């Protein structure tokens, strides 16, 4: 393991982090998760206001740290956690926009794969197209936890997009016809970094708005009302 710590983005040591890190996009959501779900949470990073905490859940150490928005941002934080701080598992917990009729607002979507319109994979100098996928072990643990909680989860492809305010209103039509469940902005980069580092990753998202119906939740609701998703992620974390 590299000794390149603290970094420009994380002022901590490997001992400060648990093997599994939950990673929401919003630093305030990271704080909320730590204070609501973890026992004895300790702030281990606050560089640039990107808050990271470590505590325990059901007696097992778990960390939670924000990723910021977009693939460049989660690309930095997940790279450093995997390669410099000894983290083995990162579970993204975030919001997504529903793209299929059967996927409703507030439903949970688990990303078995992550399609993308990004050129992030070019960083790896590949001759061909890489298919970013989650860790099977984390996915299996997540599905077991979902059954135990009587939660229905949609499992399939996410779309990780570089664009939130797109200029082409029909840009997602092609992805929808290919069965992509929901759109978000981070999972593909996380899955690629995990693959390169030989580590594990999973994205669990709550549908906060819907591209077909226009239904949406408020920012405050997105910050604090995703309790089922967080509990699912924590149950997954303590079982691996």
ABEGO torsion letter per residue (X at the ends): XBABOBBAABBBBAAABBABBBBBABAAAAAAAAAAABBGBBBABABGGBBBBBBBBGGBBBBBBBAEBEAAAAAAAAAAAAAAAGBABBBBBBBBBBABAABBBGBBBBBABBBBABAAAAAAGBBEBBBBBBBAAAAAAAAAAAAAAGBBBBBEBBBBBABABBABAAAAAAAAAAGBABBBAAAAAAAAAAAAAGBBBBBBBBBABBAAAGBBBBAAAAAAAAAAAAAAAAAAAAAX
